[in-house]
Amino acid sequence: MLPTPSLLLSFQEHYDDLLKFLTRRMSDRQRAADVAQETYLKLLKVDQALAVHNDRSFIFRVAGNLAIDTLRREQRLAANLSDGQDHAEAIDPAPAPEAALLATERLSLLDEALQQLSENARQALLLNRIDGLTQAQIAVRLGVSESMVAKYIGQALRHCRDWLKHHHA
């Protein structure tokens, strides 16, 4: 049983499109590449006597079926693993009491440092780091230039860093 040469040539010719197709199906390029390789191995076993009318279509159908099989296998594996976890001992996700205490003390120190900043510097830092605003958005909100916002944020970060160093908990 010899493989169909035209199928293997078509596979190579359409590999990039096949990989894109499988990546969309699998949501992961590495898993898609694995299925593409599996497709090639499957094509090696296709007998020349088999009449394939459209090589590309046939290759994509084989790859699509293998992708579905792989996804189902992964779902079964994930389901089996989660079943096993139901019986495992529950682990407390909370941090150790000492770690929680240190974090609380550090947060308190940081709050003190923030209170010492000018209103604009504090607002610029909080709007940037907490609310995720850009410097341009903060500039509009505070009615200052973008370069001033950059200075405020830099000043606030330096002050907080220095404050934490000097009042190390």
N, C-alpha and C positions, 0 to 999 in steps of 0.2 A: 504494500500500500504506500504509494508515493504521494507526498503533499501536492496540492495544486499550486504550481508556480505563480499563476496569475493572482491567486489570493494573497500569497506572501508578498508579491510586488505591490499589490493594492494596499496591503496593510502598511508597508513602508511609505508609500505615497501619501496615504491619508492619516498617518500617525498623529500629526499635530492636531488635526480636526477631531480625531478619535479621543485624544487626551483631553481636549477642551470639553467634548461631549461627556466623557466620564467624570471629569472634575466637577461639572455642574451636577451630575447625578449623585456623586459621592461626597460633595462638599469638601473635598480634600485632595490636593494634587498627588500626594504620595500614595494614597489608597487607589487613586485613579490609575497611576502608573503601574501599580501591582496588578490591577484588573486588566490593563492593556497587555501586560506580559502574559497573564493567564490566557488572554484571548489569542495571542500569538501561538502559545503552546497548543491550544485547542485547534487552531487553523492547521498546525503541522500534522494533525491527525485526520484532516479531511481528505478523503480519497479523491483522486483525480477523476474517477468515474462519476462522482457526484456532479450533477449539472447545476452550476450556480449561474443564474442569469445576470445578476448585478453584484459584482464583487463587493463594492462599497456597502451596499445595503446589507448584504449577508454578514460582513464583518461587524457592522454596527449592531445588527440584531444579536449576534453572538456575544459581543461586548456588553450590550444592554442586559441580556439575560444573566451573564456572569455578575454584573453589577448588582442586579436584584438579588441573586443568590448570596452574594457577599454581604449585602445590607441585612438580609434576613438572618444570616448566620450571626452577624454582629449583634442584632437585636436579641436573638435567643441567648447568646452568651451574656449580654448585659442583664437580661431578665434572670438568668441563672445566678449571676453574681449578686444581684440585688436580693434575691430570695435568700441567699446564704447570709447576707448581712442582717436580715431581720432577726436571726438567732444569735448574732454576735452580741457581746456585751456593749451596752450603751456607753459611749465615751463623752464626758462632759466637755463641750467645746469652749467653755469659759476659761479665761486665762487663770493661771495660778494666782492665789491671793497676793503674793509679793509683787508679781508683775502688774496686777491691777492697781495696787497701791502706788507703785513707782509711776505708772502712766498717769494716775490722778494727780500726783505731786507735780509731774512735769507739765501737765495741762494747766495746773494752777499757776505755775511759774510763767508759762507762756501767756496766760491771760494777764498777769501783772505786767509783763513786758509790753503787750499790746495796749494796755491802758495808758502807758507812758508816751505813746506815739502821738503825733499831731493827728487831728481828725482825718485830714486828707490822706496821710500816710497809712493810717489804720484802714480806712475805707478802701484805698487802692489795693492794699495787700489782700484784704478779705474778699473784695469783689473779684480779684484775679484768682486767688487760690481756692476759695470756697465756692464762689458762684461761676467760675470758669470764664469770666469776661475777658476780652482782649484788651490790650492797652488802649486801642482806639476807642472802644466802647466805654472804658473807664474815663478817658479824657472827656468824652461828651458828657457823661454823668456828673463829673466833678467840675466841669467848665474850665479845664486846664489843657495844656498841650500834651501830646503823647510823650515827649521827652521828659516832661515834668512827672508824668505818671511813672515812667521808668525809674526816675530818681526816687520817687516816693517808695516804690516797691523795693528797690535796692537798699534804701535807708532802713525800711522796716525790717527786711530780712537780716541785715547786719545787726541792727539793734536787738532783735530777738535772739540771734545766735550768740551775741556777746552776753546778753542777759542770762541765757541758759548756762553759759560757761562760768560766769561769775557767781551764780546762785545755784550751782550744781547740786542736785538732790541726790 
